Amino acid sequence: MTIQRPMCPKCQISMMLARITPGHAGFRIHTFECPACDLIHQLLDEAVDPMKCANTLAWFQGELRAPT
């Protein structure tokens, strides 16, 4: 998973991801901080169910099988 770093709306410097916290059901809050002007910017991101992501589904469909 790649997280896009937004540009600071105040000084146009690439912001740094400070933390990810749980939000309302099914969402996460990404908090970014500007290293130049210390502005804090938060974005809401939809959380992905790890059991439904493409990598997990591909793993389940692979050659791994229960012992017999």
Backbone as numpy.savetxt, mean C-alpha at the origin, in Angstrom:
# Nx Ny Nz CAx CAy CAz Cx Cy Cz
3.88 -5.35 -4.28 3.03 -4.18 -4.28 3.93 -2.94 -4.28
3.70 -2.06 -5.21 4.46 -0.83 -5.31 3.57 0.33 -4.89
4.07 1.15 -4.00 3.31 2.31 -3.53 3.86 3.55 -4.24
2.99 4.24 -4.94 3.39 5.46 -5.63 3.60 6.58 -4.61
4.74 7.24 -4.69 5.04 8.35 -3.80 4.55 9.64 -4.45
3.61 10.34 -3.83 3.10 11.58 -4.43 4.11 12.72 -4.31
3.91 13.72 -5.14 4.70 14.94 -5.05 4.05 15.83 -3.99
4.87 16.54 -3.23 4.36 17.44 -2.21 3.56 18.56 -2.88
2.31 18.78 -2.45 1.51 19.85 -3.06 2.07 21.24 -2.76
2.91 21.35 -1.75 3.45 22.66 -1.36 4.76 22.99 -2.10
5.72 22.04 -2.11 7.03 22.36 -2.69 7.44 21.46 -3.86
6.59 20.51 -4.26 6.80 19.63 -5.42 8.02 18.70 -5.29
8.35 18.31 -4.06 9.40 17.32 -3.81 8.71 15.97 -3.60
9.36 14.87 -4.02 8.79 13.54 -3.83 8.67 13.25 -2.33
7.49 12.86 -1.89 7.24 12.62 -0.46 7.68 11.22 -0.06
7.93 11.03 1.23 8.37 9.75 1.79 7.20 9.09 2.52
7.05 7.78 2.34 6.02 7.04 3.06 6.44 6.93 4.52
5.62 7.44 5.42 5.94 7.40 6.85 5.31 6.19 7.53
4.07 5.88 7.18 3.40 4.74 7.82 2.13 4.36 7.05
1.69 3.13 7.30 0.42 2.64 6.77 -0.38 2.17 7.97
-1.59 2.70 8.14 -2.44 2.32 9.27 -3.78 1.83 8.76
-4.45 0.95 9.51 -5.76 0.49 9.10 -6.78 1.63 9.15
-7.66 1.66 8.16 -8.74 2.64 8.14 -10.06 1.93 8.36
-11.11 2.47 7.79 -12.41 1.81 7.86 -12.34 0.48 7.14
-13.30 -0.38 7.33 -13.31 -1.73 6.78 -12.89 -1.76 5.31
-11.82 -2.49 5.03 -11.36 -2.66 3.66 -10.45 -1.56 3.14
-10.02 -0.64 3.99 -9.16 0.45 3.55 -7.96 0.61 4.47
-6.89 1.21 3.92 -5.70 1.56 4.68 -5.42 3.05 4.47
-4.76 3.67 5.43 -4.38 5.07 5.31 -2.86 5.13 5.14
-2.41 5.69 4.01 -0.99 5.88 3.76 -0.64 7.31 4.16
0.29 7.47 5.07 0.72 8.79 5.52 2.10 9.08 4.92
2.18 10.18 4.19 3.43 10.61 3.56 3.90 11.90 4.22
5.23 12.05 4.30 5.83 13.27 4.85 6.80 13.83 3.84
6.83 15.15 3.71 7.75 15.82 2.80 9.08 16.04 3.53
10.19 15.58 2.96 11.49 15.77 3.62 11.97 17.22 3.58
11.39 18.02 2.69 11.85 19.42 2.56 11.07 20.38 3.45
9.72 20.28 3.43 8.93 21.27 4.16 8.13 20.68 5.32
8.26 19.37 5.57 7.60 18.66 6.68 6.07 18.61 6.56
5.53 18.85 5.36 4.09 18.71 5.16 3.70 17.24 5.29
2.55 16.98 5.91 2.03 15.62 6.05 0.81 15.49 5.16
0.78 14.40 4.37 -0.29 14.18 3.40 -0.78 12.74 3.58
-2.10 12.54 3.65 -2.65 11.20 3.82 -3.52 10.83 2.64
-3.39 9.56 2.21 -4.19 9.03 1.12 -4.89 7.76 1.59
-6.11 7.57 1.13 -6.88 6.37 1.45 -6.65 5.35 0.36
-6.36 4.11 0.72 -6.06 3.05 -0.23 -6.92 1.85 0.10
-7.46 1.22 -0.93 -8.28 0.03 -0.72 -7.37 -1.15 -0.40
-7.62 -1.81 0.70 -6.83 -2.97 1.09 -7.21 -4.17 0.22
-6.22 -4.98 -0.10 -6.45 -6.16 -0.93 -6.46 -7.38 -0.03
-7.47 -8.22 -0.20 -7.54 -9.46 0.55 -6.41 -10.37 0.08
-5.46 -10.75 0.95 -4.32 -11.55 0.50 -4.73 -12.91 -0.07
-5.89 -13.42 0.30 -6.34 -14.71 -0.23 -6.95 -14.57 -1.62
-7.12 -13.34 -2.10 -7.71 -13.14 -3.43 -6.74 -12.46 -4.40
-5.52 -12.20 -3.97 -4.58 -11.53 -4.86 -4.06 -12.52 -5.91
-3.57 -11.99 -7.01 -3.14 -12.81 -8.15 -2.02 -13.77 -7.77
-1.06 -13.35 -6.96 0.05 -14.23 -6.58 -0.42 -15.42 -5.77
-1.34 -15.21 -4.85 -1.86 -16.31 -4.03 -2.67 -17.28 -4.88
-3.51 -16.76 -5.75 -4.32 -17.63 -6.61 -3.43 -18.46 -7.53
-2.36 -17.88 -8.06 -1.43 -18.63 -8.91 -0.74 -19.72 -8.11
-0.39 -19.42 -6.86 0.25 -20.42 -6.01 -0.70 -21.59 -5.75
-1.97 -21.30 -5.49 -2.95 -22.36 -5.26 -3.14 -23.23 -6.50
-3.00 -22.65 -7.68 -3.21 -23.39 -8.93 -1.95 -24.09 -9.42
-0.85 -23.95 -8.70 0.43 -24.55 -9.10 0.46 -26.04 -8.81
1.67 -26.58 -8.76 1.84 -28.02 -8.58 1.78 -28.48 -7.13
1.67 -27.54 -6.19 1.61 -27.90 -4.79 0.31 -28.65 -4.50
0.44 -29.81 -3.91 -0.73 -30.65 -3.60 -0.63 -31.16 -2.17
-1.76 -31.47 -1.57 -1.79 -32.07 -0.23 -1.20 -33.48 -0.29
-0.54 -33.92 0.79 0.00 -35.28 0.79 -1.12 -36.31 0.73
-0.83 -37.42 0.07 -1.85 -38.49 -0.04 -1.40 -39.73 0.66
